[in-house]
Amino acid sequence: MNNLDILVIGGGIGGLTSAIALCKAGHKVTVIERDPNWSVYGVGIIQQSNVLSAAQQLGILEGYLAAGVGFDAVEIYTPTGQKVARIPGHPVAPGLPANMGIGRPALHKLLGDSAKAAGAEIRLGVTASAIDDTGDAVNVSFSDGTSGTYALVVGADGVYSQTRATVLPDAPKPAFTGQAVWRYNFPRPADLDALHVYNGPIGAGLVPISADLMYMYVTTPEPDNPWYPKEGIAAAMRAKLANAAPAIKELAEQITDDEGVVYRPLEGMMLYGEWHKGRVVLLGDAVHATTPHLGQGAGMAIEDSIVLADEIAKAATPEEAFTAYRNRRFERCRFIVEKSLEICHGQIGKGPPVDNAKATADMFAVVSQPI
């Protein structure tokens, strides 16, 4: 299928990379995003070697490398701070880092600018109020009173996907895991040349995201799924680290800015059934929302985007394209979702403890395979 008019719902990582891939394949792409300010929170994200490979395929690798910082290993620490393993990554090519840390605002700007440069139209503050698949096309009514007709619709609108709820109303809903993640930015020490992962009931990690900046993530058991008011949330995060490893506890003293704390309950879901209905298809967190324990949520969405564009180009019908897309993506995404959840459950006592060093090595082995 060539030269299609395609609507992408969602202007996040999955939506923007799908827009880039589809534009490069010759399609006309419109992206709608509900947030009129198109904002993202200001901490970072881990990008493994498979993401750099995907960025290379999308033609945005140079921008990726310039926007973040590379590192070539993951170090695993005990809850008391002893290093037990240094696991080398798998670079996609000589001269490239095995992993990258990048600030979310920098990544968002890169992807947004790249989608526009590829030819995508971006409409902000707009949602799809009605989706009518006629069999030959999809008629969409928008929240601003306009409407459009598209050959295909891509739902990249996240874990709470309204597109999924509309076209697959019986699909499972995201489930709270019993754990939450806290994030905060710090100055980066000169000797931090790897992702540092601290095991334990209170998990923690240090991730370089620029030459002079890193962020800390902290996973905590939150069985009652509490809401923390913004005022005082820095003190709440510090309190969670009262018994952390010495290096983490020392850093925690610098957590003083309530506005700098990003807190998110961890929810996950895996759509084991179809990922599409008719001419509407889903990708990213809308079908496989993973907890962050293997650092692959964004990576899976970006890979989805490339595979979806590839299968649309090769297929004669939407059904053929979408079935082939799911078949290529299902096992890899299932592995990430289920193994990440195993680590989560092991940390909070809902399952056996997981060896993080082995889980990380297994993840690298899986994502180093072609998509």
ZATOR-176606 format. One line per field, with one value per residue (C-alpha): residue in three letters; z, y, x; residue number from 1. Coordinates in steps of 0.05 Angstrom, whole numbers. Example, Ala and Ser with C-alpha at 12.3 -4.5 7.8 and 13.67 -1.06 7.14 Angstrom:
<rs>
rest = c(Ala; Ser);
up = c(156; 143);
north = c(-90; -21);
east = c(246; 273);
nr = c(1; 2);
</rs>
This chain:
<rs>
rest = c(Met; Asn; Asn; Leu; Asp; Ile; Leu; Val; Ile; Gly; Gly; Gly; Ile; Gly; Gly; Leu; Thr; Ser; Ala; Ile; Ala; Leu; Cys; Lys; Ala; Gly; His; Lys; Val; Thr; Val; Ile; Glu; Arg; Asp; Pro; Asn; Trp; Ser; Val; Tyr; Gly; Val; Gly; Ile; Ile; Gln; Gln; Ser; Asn; Val; Leu; Ser; Ala; Ala; Gln; Gln; Leu; Gly; Ile; Leu; Glu; Gly; Tyr; Leu; Ala; Ala; Gly; Val; Gly; Phe; Asp; Ala; Val; Glu; Ile; Tyr; Thr; Pro; Thr; Gly; Gln; Lys; Val; Ala; Arg; Ile; Pro; Gly; His; Pro; Val; Ala; Pro; Gly; Leu; Pro; Ala; Asn; Met; Gly; Ile; Gly; Arg; Pro; Ala; Leu; His; Lys; Leu; Leu; Gly; Asp; Ser; Ala; Lys; Ala; Ala; Gly; Ala; Glu; Ile; Arg; Leu; Gly; Val; Thr; Ala; Ser; Ala; Ile; Asp; Asp; Thr; Gly; Asp; Ala; Val; Asn; Val; Ser; Phe; Ser; Asp; Gly; Thr; Ser; Gly; Thr; Tyr; Ala; Leu; Val; Val; Gly; Ala; Asp; Gly; Val; Tyr; Ser; Gln; Thr; Arg; Ala; Thr; Val; Leu; Pro; Asp; Ala; Pro; Lys; Pro; Ala; Phe; Thr; Gly; Gln; Ala; Val; Trp; Arg; Tyr; Asn; Phe; Pro; Arg; Pro; Ala; Asp; Leu; Asp; Ala; Leu; His; Val; Tyr; Asn; Gly; Pro; Ile; Gly; Ala; Gly; Leu; Val; Pro; Ile; Ser; Ala; Asp; Leu; Met; Tyr; Met; Tyr; Val; Thr; Thr; Pro; Glu; Pro; Asp; Asn; Pro; Trp; Tyr; Pro; Lys; Glu; Gly; Ile; Ala; Ala; Ala; Met; Arg; Ala; Lys; Leu; Ala; Asn; Ala; Ala; Pro; Ala; Ile; Lys; Glu; Leu; Ala; Glu; Gln; Ile; Thr; Asp; Asp; Glu; Gly; Val; Val; Tyr; Arg; Pro; Leu; Glu; Gly; Met; Met; Leu; Tyr; Gly; Glu; Trp; His; Lys; Gly; Arg; Val; Val; Leu; Leu; Gly; Asp; Ala; Val; His; Ala; Thr; Thr; Pro; His; Leu; Gly; Gln; Gly; Ala; Gly; Met; Ala; Ile; Glu; Asp; Ser; Ile; Val; Leu; Ala; Asp; Glu; Ile; Ala; Lys; Ala; Ala; Thr; Pro; Glu; Glu; Ala; Phe; Thr; Ala; Tyr; Arg; Asn; Arg; Arg; Phe; Glu; Arg; Cys; Arg; Phe; Ile; Val; Glu; Lys; Ser; Leu; Glu; Ile; Cys; His; Gly; Gln; Ile; Gly; Lys; Gly; Pro; Pro; Val; Asp; Asn; Ala; Lys; Ala; Thr; Ala; Asp; Met; Phe; Ala; Val; Val; Ser; Gln; Pro; Ile);
up = c(0; -22; -16; 39; 81; 152; 219; 280; 347; 400; 396; 442; 426; 390; 352; 329; 307; 269; 235; 215; 189; 151; 120; 97; 64; 23; 62; 82; 158; 207; 282; 334; 406; 463; 502; 474; 504; 478; 543; 574; 644; 653; 674; 630; 594; 580; 507; 494; 431; 395; 400; 367; 312; 304; 303; 248; 207; 217; 195; 261; 293; 288; 326; 377; 392; 397; 444; 496; 523; 509; 558; 547; 609; 665; 736; 786; 861; 924; 969; 1014; 956; 936; 861; 838; 762; 704; 642; 575; 524; 451; 405; 339; 301; 316; 343; 371; 445; 471; 509; 515; 567; 542; 574; 556; 534; 488; 459; 450; 412; 368; 349; 340; 296; 256; 246; 220; 175; 147; 127; 183; 202; 278; 309; 383; 433; 390; 404; 362; 387; 339; 295; 241; 201; 138; 112; 55; 97; 168; 181; 242; 279; 321; 385; 351; 306; 244; 211; 162; 123; 126; 95; 162; 235; 283; 357; 393; 452; 510; 566; 576; 500; 482; 413; 444; 485; 423; 374; 423; 482; 512; 514; 584; 623; 652; 720; 779; 799; 872; 857; 837; 807; 830; 788; 801; 765; 795; 772; 740; 772; 724; 739; 724; 659; 664; 686; 761; 785; 859; 878; 937; 959; 946; 877; 851; 791; 766; 692; 655; 607; 588; 600; 666; 685; 709; 738; 795; 791; 853; 854; 918; 942; 943; 957; 968; 906; 945; 915; 938; 938; 902; 964; 1006; 953; 955; 1029; 1015; 964; 1012; 1065; 1018; 1014; 1089; 1087; 1017; 998; 1023; 954; 942; 1012; 1005; 939; 971; 1014; 950; 935; 957; 899; 898; 826; 806; 831; 781; 813; 775; 798; 754; 712; 658; 606; 549; 494; 478; 426; 362; 358; 306; 283; 211; 189; 259; 290; 357; 377; 437; 507; 477; 467; 511; 568; 607; 675; 667; 699; 634; 604; 541; 540; 490; 451; 439; 414; 367; 339; 330; 287; 239; 232; 221; 166; 134; 135; 107; 49; 34; 42; -6; 49; 120; 148; 117; 141; 212; 221; 197; 241; 304; 286; 281; 345; 393; 423; 433; 466; 508; 534; 555; 589; 626; 647; 671; 712; 742; 767; 795; 831; 858; 888; 926; 948; 899; 866; 873; 871; 802; 788; 756; 724; 688; 669; 639; 600; 575; 553; 514; 480; 458; 434; 396; 348; 284; 287);
north = c(0; 67; 141; 134; 188; 165; 194; 182; 193; 213; 258; 221; 176; 122; 171; 215; 158; 126; 193; 196; 125; 133; 199; 170; 114; 166; 172; 235; 237; 278; 273; 296; 307; 323; 366; 437; 452; 387; 381; 326; 319; 340; 278; 227; 161; 102; 81; 14; -7; -30; 41; 68; 17; 41; 114; 96; 65; 127; 172; 209; 176; 237; 279; 224; 221; 297; 302; 251; 216; 146; 93; 22; -18; -31; -40; -80; -65; -99; -61; -43; -15; -70; -77; -148; -143; -98; -120; -95; -73; -92; -33; -35; -14; 2; 72; 76; 70; 9; 52; 124; 168; 226; 279; 272; 345; 337; 272; 303; 362; 317; 273; 331; 369; 306; 289; 360; 358; 291; 325; 307; 356; 364; 387; 403; 406; 359; 291; 242; 247; 194; 140; 109; 53; 44; -13; 28; 87; 116; 178; 215; 272; 317; 354; 421; 410; 389; 321; 280; 216; 171; 106; 82; 105; 90; 93; 113; 146; 110; 63; 96; 94; 121; 92; 22; 34; 56; 0; -56; -42; -111; -107; -112; -48; -27; -59; -26; -68; -47; -7; 64; 101; 167; 207; 267; 301; 312; 337; 280; 258; 253; 179; 157; 119; 68; 57; 39; -7; -19; -81; -88; -75; -2; -5; 53; 72; 127; 144; 194; 238; 292; 312; 345; 315; 248; 226; 179; 132; 98; 42; 34; -12; 27; -26; 24; 65; 131; 200; 247; 322; 364; 404; 361; 308; 320; 303; 242; 217; 230; 190; 130; 128; 130; 59; 59; 44; 98; 129; 135; 160; 214; 237; 237; 296; 338; 322; 388; 415; 391; 412; 369; 304; 261; 207; 155; 92; 33; 2; -50; -87; -135; -143; -217; -214; -173; -106; -77; -75; -60; -1; 21; -6; 5; 10; 24; 29; 23; -52; -69; -20; -44; -26; 8; -47; -66; 5; -16; 18; 72; 23; -24; 34; 59; -11; -18; 45; 18; -50; -21; 25; -33; -80; -27; -17; -92; -109; -104; -94; -65; -134; -165; -108; -105; -181; -185; -126; -159; -226; -194; -154; -199; -245; -191; -144; -200; -217; -146; -136; -202; -201; -129; -147; -206; -159; -112; -168; -196; -128; -122; -194; -213; -264; -294; -245; -237; -236; -167; -183; -244; -208; -150; -197; -236; -171; -149; -217; -210; -138; -147; -192; -159; -133);
east = c(0; 29; 14; -38; -70; -56; -78; -34; -68; -17; 44; 91; 150; 110; 66; 124; 169; 111; 99; 173; 173; 107; 127; 193; 153; 116; 50; 14; 12; -28; -12; -62; -40; -88; -39; -41; 27; 58; 98; 139; 167; 239; 277; 311; 302; 348; 357; 390; 429; 366; 339; 402; 393; 321; 343; 393; 337; 294; 351; 356; 416; 461; 409; 401; 475; 479; 419; 442; 503; 528; 552; 574; 557; 507; 533; 492; 497; 470; 421; 481; 522; 570; 582; 568; 570; 589; 551; 577; 525; 521; 536; 499; 561; 634; 642; 571; 554; 518; 468; 447; 415; 376; 332; 259; 252; 312; 284; 215; 244; 286; 227; 179; 227; 243; 170; 156; 218; 194; 128; 80; 25; 21; -45; -43; -99; -141; -171; -212; -284; -310; -278; -322; -289; -331; -289; -261; -237; -239; -280; -256; -291; -245; -256; -246; -306; -268; -267; -225; -224; -163; -140; -111; -111; -54; -70; -6; -41; -9; -28; -96; -109; -177; -167; -161; -223; -261; -242; -228; -274; -265; -189; -157; -146; -79; -66; -30; 30; 36; 99; 115; 175; 205; 254; 299; 357; 427; 494; 532; 597; 656; 666; 594; 607; 551; 480; 483; 427; 416; 375; 329; 257; 273; 306; 347; 388; 433; 430; 475; 435; 485; 558; 538; 471; 443; 377; 360; 301; 274; 222; 182; 126; 61; 8; -48; -31; -27; -30; 25; 11; 63; 78; 125; 138; 213; 214; 171; 222; 280; 244; 237; 313; 328; 356; 385; 457; 506; 517; 442; 427; 480; 450; 381; 400; 400; 326; 296; 255; 183; 176; 235; 205; 168; 125; 86; 49; 71; 17; 24; -16; -4; -55; -51; -106; -109; -74; -121; -193; -207; -166; -147; -83; -48; 24; 69; 39; -30; -17; 44; 54; 115; 143; 212; 254; 289; 289; 253; 185; 206; 248; 190; 146; 200; 211; 136; 137; 189; 157; 88; 112; 150; 90; 43; 92; 94; 20; -38; -91; -94; -111; -49; -5; -31; -29; 42; 62; 34; 66; 135; 128; 88; 141; 194; 144; 114; 184; 198; 130; 131; 204; 199; 138; 175; 230; 177; 140; 205; 223; 158; 149; 94; 141; 210; 270; 300; 374; 381; 448; 420; 355; 395; 440; 380; 346; 408; 410; 337; 338; 403; 365; 337; 266);
nr = c(1; 2; 3; 4; 5; 6; 7; 8; 9; 10; 11; 12; 13; 14; 15; 16; 17; 18; 19; 20; 21; 22; 23; 24; 25; 26; 27; 28; 29; 30; 31; 32; 33; 34; 35; 36; 37; 38; 39; 40; 41; 42; 43; 44; 45; 46; 47; 48; 49; 50; 51; 52; 53; 54; 55; 56; 57; 58; 59; 60; 61; 62; 63; 64; 65; 66; 67; 68; 69; 70; 71; 72; 73; 74; 75; 76; 77; 78; 79; 80; 81; 82; 83; 84; 85; 86; 87; 88; 89; 90; 91; 92; 93; 94; 95; 96; 97; 98; 99; 100; 101; 102; 103; 104; 105; 106; 107; 108; 109; 110; 111; 112; 113; 114; 115; 116; 117; 118; 119; 120; 121; 122; 123; 124; 125; 126; 127; 128; 129; 130; 131; 132; 133; 134; 135; 136; 137; 138; 139; 140; 141; 142; 143; 144; 145; 146; 147; 148; 149; 150; 151; 152; 153; 154; 155; 156; 157; 158; 159; 160; 161; 162; 163; 164; 165; 166; 167; 168; 169; 170; 171; 172; 173; 174; 175; 176; 177; 178; 179; 180; 181; 182; 183; 184; 185; 186; 187; 188; 189; 190; 191; 192; 193; 194; 195; 196; 197; 198; 199; 200; 201; 202; 203; 204; 205; 206; 207; 208; 209; 210; 211; 212; 213; 214; 215; 216; 217; 218; 219; 220; 221; 222; 223; 224; 225; 226; 227; 228; 229; 230; 231; 232; 233; 234; 235; 236; 237; 238; 239; 240; 241; 242; 243; 244; 245; 246; 247; 248; 249; 250; 251; 252; 253; 254; 255; 256; 257; 258; 259; 260; 261; 262; 263; 264; 265; 266; 267; 268; 269; 270; 271; 272; 273; 274; 275; 276; 277; 278; 279; 280; 281; 282; 283; 284; 285; 286; 287; 288; 289; 290; 291; 292; 293; 294; 295; 296; 297; 298; 299; 300; 301; 302; 303; 304; 305; 306; 307; 308; 309; 310; 311; 312; 313; 314; 315; 316; 317; 318; 319; 320; 321; 322; 323; 324; 325; 326; 327; 328; 329; 330; 331; 332; 333; 334; 335; 336; 337; 338; 339; 340; 341; 342; 343; 344; 345; 346; 347; 348; 349; 350; 351; 352; 353; 354; 355; 356; 357; 358; 359; 360; 361; 362; 363; 364; 365; 366; 367; 368; 369; 370; 371);
</rs>
